[in-house]
Amino acid sequence: MNMMINAISPCVFLTILLSAISGSKGAELEQTHVWIGGEGGYPVYRIPAAVVTSKGTLVVFCEARASKADSGEIHLVSRRSTDGGKTFEPTQIVWEDGANTCGNPCPVIDRSTGTIWLLMTHNLGQDKEKDIVAGTSRESRTVWISHSDDDGKTWAVPREITKEVKKPGWAWFATGPGIGIQIEHGSHAGRLVIPCDYTFLRGKGPTGPASGNSFVIFSDDHGRTWTIGGEAPGGGFNECQVVEISGGRLMLNMRNSRNGSTQRGVCISDDGGATFKDVHHDPALIEPICQASILRVKSPAAKAGAPVTILFSNPASNSKREMMTARLSNDDGQTWSAQRRIFDSHSAYSCLCQFDDGAVGLLYECGEIQANQRIDFARFPIDWLEHKP
């Protein structure tokens, strides 16, 4: 496999300040173009992921695609911002393998070492998801990991971890997309957790609603080795994100895949992601069957064991990928007390992050004509969500 890591030669990406929309006093929403389809040699950019490093640098990722398809030639790329997302350094290629598919970025930061771990997937460009699931593809889906020890400036050559995290009988496999977390509290503090989903190879598992599911993998040795964790009871879920709530518990928030619901799926882990229980749908979190993002809000004043504040973003529609919306919960996601529209028109995948000053960042797909037109970055204070224009 011919894998390369390098930077795109002086390819200038125009970063445009779209708006500074006033909310309550001192609160505003700022938006910036990060990747625009057709620029930099790629027709389409999709599948955003964003983290703020231990040094306060914003590092964003996406798939740079040679076409609109989910297969074919896809490179995994990144950009850095040292001013909170106002401007971005030039795009660099983190991973490319000729005409093959390198994608599904899912970064997580080990706060004890400062290392950024980046989980990814790979398949031959000619192999489509339906063929991989049917067992008619040339090869299957594989899982890889890279890392950066210099704040996202350079990346290690990816190494394969498929045998550690993919069971026999699984065909399709996706890391994230979005971000992983490091557990901060409880007996599993320090554990790195990556949300994933799989689909059984046809004939090797259940059919119908249970033919695939959301699950997690985790590492207790700072990213050196990885273990398969728990999955949502009953199956039928897809792309997911994980968040730590009170008491060191984990909440898995999931895209519906095959059960027809337009409400997000939710389940809880009391053991650091080894098992999950209490699966249900959240009626407040409607979706048009699409990826979403969820994030625990950093709060120095938070009391141990008390319900935590979390953020959620997705296209808030039960029929179309549109109306990118951010929501706020102050009670572990039991209820959602505030929400604001980030973008009115076409929008799809998104990824939340938070800066050291408390401001929230949102990297998301959007466009006036279609949702894969570009990837924008929005920045706003949390109290902007609570102000109703």
Phi, psi and omega in degrees: 000125183266097183251139183231147174230115178201181180254145175293128181297149192337082179247107190274125176255126181283121177257118187244132174281111184283313186198157170227088189269117184291135172245234175290169185304126179081001182244135180205161176251126177242139180228144184223138171288134177251307175230133180240126180305134181098344178262152177073013177089005180238129179293329187218139171240131182216172171065072184282148172214145184211136174223152171254123187283175179297337178265004178088007179277136174272123176240123182242151184226158170194175172266125174263111191254142176281349177207180179282350185287157176280353177238182182096201182284112180225127177252148176262123186233166180213162171219155179242149173224129179253009178235034174075022177092009177284319176226158183229144174290165180302153179293139172237148175276122176275320183205130172213149182219064178059235183271011182266175187258116174241113187197204184052059180295133176217088182276155172212143182255128172275105186291341180280337181242341185083358181290137171263116174265138183233109177271141186211170176231163183215143168206162176299140183300331181279349182267114178273160182304315183298327179285323177296317179294322181284345182081016180258001179282163179291318179224175180255188180273135180238161186240136187224162179218140172231176177204161176229131177253007181233042173067031176086009179285320178224160185227141178290153175301128182300144174239148185276136178233020185307314184296335179282329194236356182240123182281152171301138182097346174273136180254289178281147179210132177227132171270128183068241351286158186131231183227162168259180180227163168246124181296134185257335187229160175086187186290345180253020179304136181099343180292135173269130185234128180242123176283142183215174168213159181220163169229134179296146167296131183306129182091354182251003181196188180299156174250177180073215186300334184264016184282357176198174184192165172271144178201181178231158166238156182213161179228131176253008181231042174061040173088000183286317178229157185227148184233143174287127179260207184277168178227167182294131178301134174092338180074187178091009179247174192220227181307138187215167173224153183239145180219144176274127176251196187296152177072017181075009178284158177246142173245127175259121181251125199230143171283135174284143183239315190226006184255004172080355181284147173250030173239141181297144175272148182220141169211165191235144173240133175258000187231038174072020178097003179290325176217159177230153182212181174056047180288137179199175176253143178264109184295340180281337185258080178283156181208152174267032189062082187203158174297156177215175181229146176219143189211134173282133180277130177287129181213106180300334184274355183297137180272141181302130178085346181282155177305143184254161177270131178228155178247153179219143177220143172186170172288109189277071179213148177262011181223328184226153174279091183201172175060060177301125188227141173250138181235158183233134174232136178252010184223049176066023178081012176289320176224161182239108192273341183209153176203153175216145176282129178268321183210129187281324190270209185302132179199156187216253186289152182209165177209123180271151172210170179221138180271166183295335179276004178096345180295150181257141174244147178221115176261124187208154177278138181197173175171155178281337181257318179206161187288339181262025180289321181196173172240123181249160174239124177251143177228135180202153173286154180299324183290347174297327179296329185272354177267124180263117183295000000 
